[in-house]
Amino acid sequence: MKIENCKLKIVVCWLYPELMSTYGDRGNIICLTKRCQWRGIDVTVQDKLAGADLIFGGGAQDRQQEIVMRDLSGKKDQLQKMFDDGVPGLFVCGAPQLLGRPYLGIFDMETSFPGGPRLIGNLVGEISSHYNLEPRTFVGFENHGGRTYLGPGVKPFARVIKGFGNNGEDGTEGAVYKNCLATYSHGPFLPKNPAVADWLIKTALEVKYRKEVELKPLDDALEHQAHDFIVKKYGH
């Protein structure tokens, strides 16, 4: 049974918006909000986990991340349960590091900070076929000193075509745990990759309503042109 978009409601939790929005990560919230509104889906953005259908975590500098971790550590069990119940999430820039070791340890991955050059530049990757997205590529920009290595409990979000990805060594980029996506891409990741935004919205609604949801198509011609330009310039 499919549900019409106009009857749907979604609550987005934006984790620590005052502390973890250093690199224009607000663009992801704007993208999610507008793509819901354009379809007649009622959307609310809050900073609390309780009642959320979709979770977003952005990037921050070291001092802000330390403040966040002191508070977030007390919410580990709540986050774990929400993830295990299928609530989707997007975590960009430094946020994925907090979900793995040596921090919360929810994601089976570990980040170290060995020093040396930062991994900086445009990022193009081929998204895992599990998501059946079109286009199969994503584009972003990375700037990180950490090196993240995945364990068997998570899968890479994508294979690096251009850039460094998780560690600059094994060709993996990001991580997937349940319905949660993590990527080292900075800032407004979703406006550059509207198919990923729609996957998050669709998944959040289907988990909430326990029924298939068919999203109204949007005119993404300009977004696709911008996406394809970056892929052609830096990718294949």
Contacts in CASP RR format, 6 or more apart in sequence:
PFRMAT RR
TARGET T0000
AUTHOR 0000-0000-0000
METHOD contacts of the structure
MODEL  1
MKIENCKLKIVVCWLYPELMSTYGDRGNIICLTKRCQWRGIDVTVQDKLA
GADLIFGGGAQDRQQEIVMRDLSGKKDQLQKMFDDGVPGLFVCGAPQLLG
RPYLGIFDMETSFPGGPRLIGNLVGEISSHYNLEPRTFVGFENHGGRTYL
GPGVKPFARVIKGFGNNGEDGTEGAVYKNCLATYSHGPFLPKNPAVADWL
IKTALEVKYRKEVELKPLDDALEHQAHDFIVKKYGH
1 211 0 8 1.000
1 212 0 8 1.000
2 211 0 8 1.000
2 212 0 8 1.000
2 213 0 8 1.000
2 214 0 8 1.000
3 205 0 8 1.000
3 209 0 8 1.000
3 211 0 8 1.000
3 212 0 8 1.000
3 213 0 8 1.000
3 214 0 8 1.000
5 39 0 8 1.000
5 40 0 8 1.000
5 41 0 8 1.000
5 213 0 8 1.000
5 214 0 8 1.000
5 215 0 8 1.000
5 216 0 8 1.000
6 40 0 8 1.000
6 41 0 8 1.000
8 40 0 8 1.000
8 41 0 8 1.000
8 42 0 8 1.000
8 205 0 8 1.000
8 209 0 8 1.000
8 213 0 8 1.000
9 41 0 8 1.000
9 42 0 8 1.000
9 43 0 8 1.000
9 44 0 8 1.000
10 36 0 8 1.000
10 41 0 8 1.000
10 42 0 8 1.000
10 43 0 8 1.000
10 44 0 8 1.000
10 53 0 8 1.000
10 54 0 8 1.000
10 201 0 8 1.000
10 204 0 8 1.000
10 205 0 8 1.000
10 208 0 8 1.000
11 43 0 8 1.000
11 44 0 8 1.000
11 45 0 8 1.000
11 46 0 8 1.000
11 51 0 8 1.000
11 52 0 8 1.000
11 53 0 8 1.000
11 54 0 8 1.000
12 29 0 8 1.000
12 32 0 8 1.000
12 33 0 8 1.000
12 43 0 8 1.000
12 44 0 8 1.000
12 45 0 8 1.000
12 46 0 8 1.000
12 52 0 8 1.000
12 53 0 8 1.000
12 54 0 8 1.000
12 55 0 8 1.000
12 56 0 8 1.000
13 46 0 8 1.000
13 47 0 8 1.000
13 48 0 8 1.000
13 49 0 8 1.000
13 51 0 8 1.000
13 52 0 8 1.000
13 54 0 8 1.000
13 55 0 8 1.000
13 56 0 8 1.000
14 29 0 8 1.000
14 45 0 8 1.000
14 46 0 8 1.000
14 47 0 8 1.000
14 56 0 8 1.000
14 57 0 8 1.000
15 47 0 8 1.000
15 49 0 8 1.000
15 55 0 8 1.000
15 56 0 8 1.000
15 57 0 8 1.000
15 58 0 8 1.000
15 68 0 8 1.000
15 72 0 8 1.000
15 95 0 8 1.000
16 47 0 8 1.000
16 57 0 8 1.000
16 60 0 8 1.000
16 64 0 8 1.000
16 68 0 8 1.000
16 71 0 8 1.000
16 72 0 8 1.000
17 26 0 8 1.000
17 29 0 8 1.000
17 47 0 8 1.000
19 60 0 8 1.000
19 64 0 8 1.000
19 67 0 8 1.000
19 68 0 8 1.000
20 57 0 8 1.000
20 58 0 8 1.000
20 59 0 8 1.000
20 60 0 8 1.000
20 64 0 8 1.000
20 65 0 8 1.000
20 68 0 8 1.000
20 95 0 8 1.000
21 58 0 8 1.000
21 59 0 8 1.000
21 60 0 8 1.000
22 59 0 8 1.000
22 60 0 8 1.000
22 61 0 8 1.000
22 64 0 8 1.000
22 93 0 8 1.000
23 58 0 8 1.000
23 59 0 8 1.000
23 93 0 8 1.000
23 143 0 8 1.000
23 186 0 8 1.000
23 187 0 8 1.000
24 186 0 8 1.000
24 187 0 8 1.000
24 188 0 8 1.000
25 56 0 8 1.000
25 57 0 8 1.000
25 58 0 8 1.000
25 59 0 8 1.000
25 92 0 8 1.000
25 93 0 8 1.000
25 186 0 8 1.000
25 187 0 8 1.000
25 188 0 8 1.000
26 188 0 8 1.000
27 187 0 8 1.000
27 188 0 8 1.000
27 190 0 8 1.000
27 191 0 8 1.000
28 56 0 8 1.000
28 58 0 8 1.000
28 90 0 8 1.000
28 92 0 8 1.000
28 187 0 8 1.000
28 188 0 8 1.000
28 189 0 8 1.000
28 190 0 8 1.000
28 191 0 8 1.000
28 197 0 8 1.000
29 45 0 8 1.000
29 56 0 8 1.000
30 188 0 8 1.000
30 191 0 8 1.000
31 188 0 8 1.000
31 190 0 8 1.000
31 191 0 8 1.000
31 194 0 8 1.000
31 197 0 8 1.000
32 43 0 8 1.000
32 54 0 8 1.000
32 56 0 8 1.000
32 190 0 8 1.000
32 197 0 8 1.000
32 200 0 8 1.000
32 201 0 8 1.000
33 43 0 8 1.000
33 45 0 8 1.000
35 194 0 8 1.000
35 197 0 8 1.000
35 198 0 8 1.000
35 201 0 8 1.000
35 218 0 8 1.000
36 42 0 8 1.000
36 43 0 8 1.000
36 201 0 8 1.000
37 43 0 8 1.000
38 216 0 8 1.000
38 218 0 8 1.000
39 215 0 8 1.000
39 216 0 8 1.000
39 218 0 8 1.000
41 201 0 8 1.000
41 205 0 8 1.000
46 52 0 8 1.000
49 55 0 8 1.000
49 75 0 8 1.000
49 78 0 8 1.000
49 79 0 8 1.000
49 82 0 8 1.000
52 82 0 8 1.000
52 87 0 8 1.000
53 87 0 8 1.000
53 204 0 8 1.000
53 205 0 8 1.000
53 207 0 8 1.000
53 208 0 8 1.000
54 87 0 8 1.000
54 88 0 8 1.000
54 89 0 8 1.000
54 90 0 8 1.000
54 200 0 8 1.000
54 201 0 8 1.000
54 204 0 8 1.000
55 79 0 8 1.000
55 82 0 8 1.000
55 87 0 8 1.000
55 88 0 8 1.000
55 89 0 8 1.000
55 90 0 8 1.000
55 180 0 8 1.000
56 89 0 8 1.000
56 90 0 8 1.000
56 91 0 8 1.000
57 89 0 8 1.000
57 90 0 8 1.000
57 91 0 8 1.000
57 92 0 8 1.000
57 95 0 8 1.000
58 91 0 8 1.000
58 92 0 8 1.000
58 93 0 8 1.000
58 94 0 8 1.000
58 95 0 8 1.000
58 187 0 8 1.000
59 65 0 8 1.000
59 92 0 8 1.000
59 93 0 8 1.000
59 94 0 8 1.000
59 95 0 8 1.000
59 186 0 8 1.000
59 187 0 8 1.000
60 68 0 8 1.000
60 93 0 8 1.000
60 94 0 8 1.000
60 95 0 8 1.000
65 94 0 8 1.000
65 97 0 8 1.000
65 98 0 8 1.000
68 98 0 8 1.000
69 98 0 8 1.000
69 103 0 8 1.000
72 79 0 8 1.000
72 98 0 8 1.000
72 104 0 8 1.000
73 103 0 8 1.000
73 104 0 8 1.000
76 104 0 8 1.000
76 105 0 8 1.000
76 106 0 8 1.000
79 104 0 8 1.000
79 106 0 8 1.000
80 106 0 8 1.000
83 106 0 8 1.000
83 177 0 8 1.000
83 178 0 8 1.000
83 179 0 8 1.000
83 180 0 8 1.000
84 178 0 8 1.000
85 207 0 8 1.000
86 178 0 8 1.000
86 179 0 8 1.000
86 207 0 8 1.000
87 179 0 8 1.000
87 204 0 8 1.000
87 207 0 8 1.000
88 179 0 8 1.000
88 180 0 8 1.000
88 181 0 8 1.000
88 200 0 8 1.000
88 203 0 8 1.000
88 204 0 8 1.000
88 207 0 8 1.000
89 179 0 8 1.000
89 180 0 8 1.000
89 181 0 8 1.000
89 200 0 8 1.000
90 180 0 8 1.000
90 181 0 8 1.000
90 182 0 8 1.000
90 183 0 8 1.000
90 189 0 8 1.000
90 190 0 8 1.000
90 196 0 8 1.000
90 200 0 8 1.000
91 98 0 8 1.000
91 99 0 8 1.000
91 180 0 8 1.000
91 181 0 8 1.000
91 182 0 8 1.000
91 183 0 8 1.000
92 182 0 8 1.000
92 183 0 8 1.000
92 184 0 8 1.000
92 185 0 8 1.000
92 186 0 8 1.000
92 187 0 8 1.000
92 189 0 8 1.000
93 144 0 8 1.000
93 184 0 8 1.000
93 185 0 8 1.000
93 186 0 8 1.000
93 187 0 8 1.000
94 144 0 8 1.000
94 184 0 8 1.000
95 182 0 8 1.000
96 107 0 8 1.000
96 109 0 8 1.000
96 148 0 8 1.000
96 174 0 8 1.000
96 175 0 8 1.000
96 182 0 8 1.000
96 183 0 8 1.000
96 184 0 8 1.000
97 103 0 8 1.000
97 111 0 8 1.000
97 146 0 8 1.000
97 148 0 8 1.000
98 104 0 8 1.000
99 105 0 8 1.000
99 106 0 8 1.000
99 107 0 8 1.000
99 109 0 8 1.000
99 177 0 8 1.000
99 180 0 8 1.000
99 182 0 8 1.000
100 106 0 8 1.000
100 107 0 8 1.000
100 108 0 8 1.000
100 109 0 8 1.000
100 110 0 8 1.000
100 111 0 8 1.000
101 109 0 8 1.000
101 110 0 8 1.000
101 111 0 8 1.000
102 110 0 8 1.000
102 111 0 8 1.000
106 177 0 8 1.000
107 153 0 8 1.000
107 154 0 8 1.000
107 175 0 8 1.000
107 177 0 8 1.000
107 180 0 8 1.000
107 182 0 8 1.000
108 150 0 8 1.000
108 151 0 8 1.000
108 152 0 8 1.000
108 153 0 8 1.000
108 154 0 8 1.000
108 177 0 8 1.000
109 148 0 8 1.000
109 149 0 8 1.000
109 150 0 8 1.000
109 151 0 8 1.000
109 154 0 8 1.000
109 175 0 8 1.000
110 148 0 8 1.000
110 149 0 8 1.000
110 151 0 8 1.000
111 146 0 8 1.000
111 147 0 8 1.000
111 148 0 8 1.000
111 149 0 8 1.000
112 146 0 8 1.000
112 147 0 8 1.000
112 149 0 8 1.000
113 145 0 8 1.000
113 146 0 8 1.000
113 147 0 8 1.000
114 146 0 8 1.000
114 147 0 8 1.000
115 145 0 8 1.000
116 145 0 8 1.000
118 143 0 8 1.000
118 144 0 8 1.000
118 145 0 8 1.000
119 142 0 8 1.000
119 143 0 8 1.000
119 144 0 8 1.000
119 145 0 8 1.000
119 146 0 8 1.000
119 163 0 8 1.000
119 164 0 8 1.000
119 165 0 8 1.000
119 168 0 8 1.000
119 184 0 8 1.000
120 142 0 8 1.000
120 143 0 8 1.000
121 141 0 8 1.000
121 142 0 8 1.000
121 143 0 8 1.000
121 163 0 8 1.000
121 164 0 8 1.000
122 139 0 8 1.000
122 140 0 8 1.000
122 141 0 8 1.000
122 162 0 8 1.000
122 163 0 8 1.000
122 230 0 8 1.000
122 234 0 8 1.000
123 139 0 8 1.000
123 140 0 8 1.000
123 141 0 8 1.000
123 142 0 8 1.000
123 160 0 8 1.000
123 162 0 8 1.000
123 163 0 8 1.000
123 164 0 8 1.000
123 165 0 8 1.000
123 173 0 8 1.000
123 184 0 8 1.000
123 185 0 8 1.000
124 137 0 8 1.000
124 138 0 8 1.000
124 139 0 8 1.000
124 140 0 8 1.000
124 160 0 8 1.000
124 161 0 8 1.000
124 162 0 8 1.000
124 163 0 8 1.000
124 230 0 8 1.000
124 231 0 8 1.000
124 234 0 8 1.000
124 235 0 8 1.000
125 137 0 8 1.000
125 138 0 8 1.000
125 139 0 8 1.000
125 158 0 8 1.000
125 159 0 8 1.000
125 160 0 8 1.000
125 161 0 8 1.000
125 162 0 8 1.000
125 173 0 8 1.000
125 235 0 8 1.000
126 136 0 8 1.000
126 137 0 8 1.000
126 158 0 8 1.000
126 159 0 8 1.000
126 161 0 8 1.000
127 133 0 8 1.000
127 136 0 8 1.000
127 137 0 8 1.000
127 138 0 8 1.000
127 157 0 8 1.000
127 158 0 8 1.000
127 196 0 8 1.000
128 155 0 8 1.000
128 156 0 8 1.000
128 157 0 8 1.000
128 158 0 8 1.000
128 159 0 8 1.000
128 176 0 8 1.000
129 136 0 8 1.000
130 155 0 8 1.000
130 176 0 8 1.000
131 199 0 8 1.000
133 195 0 8 1.000
133 196 0 8 1.000
133 199 0 8 1.000
134 195 0 8 1.000
135 195 0 8 1.000
135 224 0 8 1.000
135 227 0 8 1.000
135 228 0 8 1.000
135 231 0 8 1.000
137 161 0 8 1.000
137 227 0 8 1.000
137 231 0 8 1.000
137 235 0 8 1.000
138 158 0 8 1.000
138 183 0 8 1.000
138 185 0 8 1.000
138 189 0 8 1.000
138 192 0 8 1.000
138 193 0 8 1.000
138 196 0 8 1.000
139 192 0 8 1.000
139 193 0 8 1.000
139 227 0 8 1.000
139 230 0 8 1.000
139 231 0 8 1.000
139 234 0 8 1.000
140 185 0 8 1.000
140 186 0 8 1.000
140 189 0 8 1.000
140 192 0 8 1.000
140 193 0 8 1.000
140 230 0 8 1.000
141 185 0 8 1.000
141 186 0 8 1.000
141 187 0 8 1.000
142 163 0 8 1.000
142 164 0 8 1.000
142 165 0 8 1.000
142 184 0 8 1.000
142 185 0 8 1.000
142 186 0 8 1.000
143 186 0 8 1.000
144 184 0 8 1.000
146 167 0 8 1.000
147 166 0 8 1.000
147 167 0 8 1.000
147 168 0 8 1.000
147 169 0 8 1.000
148 166 0 8 1.000
148 167 0 8 1.000
148 174 0 8 1.000
148 175 0 8 1.000
148 184 0 8 1.000
149 166 0 8 1.000
149 167 0 8 1.000
149 170 0 8 1.000
150 156 0 8 1.000
150 166 0 8 1.000
150 172 0 8 1.000
150 174 0 8 1.000
150 175 0 8 1.000
153 177 0 8 1.000
154 175 0 8 1.000
154 176 0 8 1.000
154 177 0 8 1.000
155 175 0 8 1.000
155 176 0 8 1.000
156 166 0 8 1.000
156 171 0 8 1.000
156 172 0 8 1.000
156 173 0 8 1.000
156 174 0 8 1.000
156 175 0 8 1.000
156 176 0 8 1.000
157 173 0 8 1.000
157 174 0 8 1.000
157 175 0 8 1.000
157 176 0 8 1.000
157 181 0 8 1.000
157 182 0 8 1.000
157 183 0 8 1.000
158 172 0 8 1.000
158 173 0 8 1.000
158 174 0 8 1.000
158 183 0 8 1.000
159 171 0 8 1.000
159 172 0 8 1.000
159 173 0 8 1.000
160 168 0 8 1.000
160 171 0 8 1.000
160 172 0 8 1.000
160 173 0 8 1.000
161 235 0 8 1.000
161 236 0 8 1.000
162 234 0 8 1.000
162 235 0 8 1.000
165 171 0 8 1.000
165 172 0 8 1.000
165 173 0 8 1.000
165 174 0 8 1.000
165 184 0 8 1.000
166 172 0 8 1.000
166 173 0 8 1.000
166 174 0 8 1.000
166 175 0 8 1.000
166 184 0 8 1.000
173 183 0 8 1.000
173 184 0 8 1.000
174 181 0 8 1.000
174 182 0 8 1.000
174 183 0 8 1.000
174 184 0 8 1.000
175 181 0 8 1.000
175 182 0 8 1.000
176 182 0 8 1.000
179 203 0 8 1.000
179 207 0 8 1.000
181 196 0 8 1.000
181 200 0 8 1.000
183 189 0 8 1.000
189 196 0 8 1.000
190 196 0 8 1.000
190 197 0 8 1.000
190 200 0 8 1.000
191 197 0 8 1.000
191 223 0 8 1.000
192 223 0 8 1.000
192 226 0 8 1.000
192 227 0 8 1.000
192 230 0 8 1.000
193 227 0 8 1.000
194 218 0 8 1.000
194 220 0 8 1.000
194 223 0 8 1.000
194 224 0 8 1.000
198 215 0 8 1.000
201 215 0 8 1.000
202 213 0 8 1.000
202 215 0 8 1.000
205 213 0 8 1.000
206 212 0 8 1.000
206 213 0 8 1.000
END
